[in-house]
Amino acid sequence: MSTKRTLFKGGIILTLDANIPNLDIGDVLVEDDRIAAVGPVLQTDDAEVIDATGHIVMPGLIDAHHHMWLGVMRRMMPDVDDLFAYIDVVAEKLGAHYRPLDMYLSTRLTAAASLDAGITTVIDACHNSRSPAHTDAALNALQESGIRALHMVGAAMDKQASAAHLPGDLPRLAQRWNTAESLVRVGLFGQLNLDWWQAARDLDMRILTEFIGDLARLGPEFAKPGVLGTHNIFNHCSRVPQETWQLLAEAGVNVTVNPRSDALFGFDDESFAYQQAVNHGLTPALGIDLDTAFVPR
């Protein structure tokens, strides 16, 4: 099989790699889906050449937390400043009526917008997995978009929804999607349900938890060996007491903060979750979170 080569020529190269210097003007050679070389002037006779003059060439951005199923609700609620009023609209009034087609269209729209913004990898926090058909629709949208994604399957937020298919649907999803060559994989949006966590861990899945310290607390059962670990992703992590930060740090969990939505909904306080994570030796990631309550500037 022949190798496809693409040469990005004459761009401003930001490598984001301490061992490879940035270049004011340089080239990047890509072979199939891997960066093969970076340099001031690269020569190759059989590559497709893309003129990158005046453009930044850099690795794709990572969005570590995004509710991609909200794509069709973009900018609908710019003035919302109360979390529960927000949930009432997006979950009870609108999300409750989502068909698999709506899930597909929303997820595909968000994926396209992400790629257009230079985001090539995303954690899709789906708290509207209403049925296996809804999940399949979202996963198909991600695969067809070409984005790299970790789709976190979670119970729907509205009171009408059933979560009877979870966590029982996880083995089917893991077998279909969690392969070495797949750009799209599946994890669990498990909140603090330890039975669900165990089902996910048995399948070597990542586990996502939305975590605001004064709304959800970790009981002593979470300090038991093996419960918390690198398979866990905790999002927001605002207003978290110091003893909980210590527990998270000792377990080596992953932490994501969402600067815009954390401020918009008043989740954060003067302790600043990002800095707290750094202070405890963790490496926090950044997430966009949602499109519904943001307006362009």
N, C-alpha and C positions, 0 to 999 in steps of 0.2 A: 504494500500500500504506500502510495507516495505521500510525502509530508507537505502540508500546506504551509507556506511561509508568507508572512506579512511584515513589511518593513514600514514602521512609522518614522518618517524622515524629517529632520530639521525642527523638531519641537523643543519646548522647554521641559526638560526631563526632571521630574521629582521622584526619586527612587524610594523614599521613605525607608531606606536601608543604610544603616551606619557604615556598612562595608563597601557601599557603591556610591560614589559621589554624585550629587546633582549636577546637571549640565545646563548652561544657559542655552546652548543649541546642541542637539544630539539626536541619536537614532535609537530605536528599540526594535529588535527583531523578535517576532513571535513565530514559533513553529507549532502548528496545530493549536493547542490551548495552553502552551507554556512559553514563558519568556526565555528566549535562547541567548540573547546578548544585548548589552547596553554599551554604547560608546559614542564618541564624538562623530565619527564617520564609519558606518558599517557598509561593507560591500557584499552584495549577493546578487546573482544573475537571475535567479528563478523565483523571486518574491514579488508579490503584489505590493506596490509602493503607494503609501498614503501620505500626502503632503501635510505635515503637522506644523508648518511654519506659523508662528504666532499663537500656537495652542499649547496647553499644558498636557503632557503625557505622564500619567501616574497610575499606580495600582488603583483598582476600583475601591470605592468607599464601602464601608460596612455599616448597615443600619441594624443595630442589635435589638430593636424592639419596635414592631409596627403592627397595628391591627389592620391588616390589609383588606379585610372584608368590609371595611367602612369606606372604601374608595368612592362609591357612588354618592356618598353623603358629604363629599368634600366641601368645606367652607360653609356648611349649612347653619352652624351654630356658633358664630364668632363671639357672641357676647355671654356665653355660658360661663358662670363662675362657681357653680354649685355641682359637685360630682353627682349627686343623686338626681337632680333635675336632668342632667345630661344622660344618665343611665335610663331614666324614664323615657326619654325620646328615642335614643338610638337602640335600646333593647326592647322595651315594652311596646312602644308604638310602631317602630319600623323593623327592627331586627326580627321580631316575632313573625313577620310575614315573609321573610326571605325564603325564596325557592333555591334549589341548587343552581339554577341559571343566574340568579342574583349574586350568589356566592362566586360563581365563575367570573361574571362581568366585573364585579368589584375588585376581586383579586387580580385579574388581568390588567385592569386600569391602573391599580397601584403599582404593579410590577413594571408596567411600561413607563410610568412617571418616575419610578426609582431609577431605571436604567437611563432615562433621559437626563437625570441629575447626576449621573456618574456612580450611582450605587449599584454594585454588582452582586452583593451578598446581603441577605436580610433574614432576620428571625421574625417569622409571621406568627404573631400571638392571636390565635383565633378563638375568641370566646363566643362563637356562634356556630359551633359544630353541631348542628341540629339533628343530623342523621348521617349514616355512612355516605349517602348520596351527596350531601352538602360537602363533606370532606373530600370526596373524590373530585367534585367539581373544582374546589380550590386547588387541589394538587395538580389537576390537569392544566389549570390556568397558569400555575407557576412553571410547570414543565414546558408548556408551549411558549412562554415568554423568553426562555433562555436564561433567566436569572438563577443564581445559586441561592437556595432557600432552605431553612429549617422551619417546617410548618408545625406549629404546636397545637395539637387537637385538644379543645377544651369544651366544657359544658357551656351552653348558651346562658346568657345572663337573665333573660326574661323568665317570669314565673310560669309561663305557659309551656315552656320547653321541657322535654324529657331527655334525660341523660342515660337512659337504660342501655344504650348501645356502648357505653363507656364503663370501664376500660376494656370491655370485651372485644372491641373492634381493633385494638392495638396490634395483636399478632398478625392479622391480615395486612394491616398497613405496613408493619415492619418488614414482612416478607416481600411485599411489592416494592417498597421505596428505599429501604435502608440497605442498599448495596454499595459496594466500593466505588462503582462507576457513576452512581446517581448524583446529579447536581441538586436534586430536591430530595430532602429526607424528612422524616416525621419524628416528632417528640410529643410530650404530654404537657398540656397546660393544666397542671394538677392542683393548683392552689395548695392547701395544707391537708389534703386527703391522703393519709399515709397508706391506705389500702391501694389507692390508685398509684401512688409512688412505687409501691412494691411491684405492681404489675408492669410498670414502665421499666424499672430496674432489671426485672427478669428478662426484658427484651433489649437491654443495653441502650435505653432511650434517654435523652436529655429531658429534664423536668423543669418547667417554668412556673414561677410563683410571683404574682403581683403582691408587693409587700410594703405596706405603710404601717409604721411601727405602732401607732395608737389605734389602728383599726384591726390589726391582726398580730397576735403575739405567739411566740414559739414556746410551747410548754416543755416540760422536762423530757418528754418522749423524743423530742428532736435532738437532744444532746446525746442520745445513745449511739454507740459506735456504728458506723455504716449508714446512718439515716441521711446525714448531710455529706456532700462531697462535691467533687468537680463536675458531677453530672447535674448539679442543681444550678439554675439561673434565677436569681432574685432581682426583680425589677422595681424601680422607684427607690426603695430602701430609705425613705425619708422618715424623720421623727423616730428613728430606731434607737433604743437605749444602748448604752455602752456595753453592757454585758451581752447583748444580742450581737452587736458588732464583733465582739471577741469570739463568740461561738461561730459566726459565719467565717471569720478569718481563720480560725483554727481548722475548720473543715475544708477551707480552700474553695468555697463556692464562687460562682461567677456573679458579678453585680453589674446591672445596667441602670443608668440614670437618664432621665428625659428632661433636659433643661427647660424646654418651652412648656410642656404640659405640667411638669411638676410645679412650675411657677404659676401657670394659668389657674390650676385647680387648688392652689394653696397647699400642696402636699409638703413642700420643703419648709424649713425654718432656718434659723441662723447657724445650725450645725452643718448644713450643706452636705448632702449625701455623697457627692463626688469626692470631696475632701476627706470625709470620714473613711471612705473606702481606701483611699490612698494612705491615710494615716495608719490604717490597720494592715498595711502590706498587700492590699488587693489591687488589681488593675481594672478599674471600672471601664465599661464600654458606654457608648452613647446611642440613644434611640430617638427616633422621630415620634413614636407612639401612635399618633392619630392625625387624620387630616380634617376631621369634622369641625374643629373649633379654631382653626388657624385661617388667617386671611393673608394674602400677599402684601408685602411692603414695597 
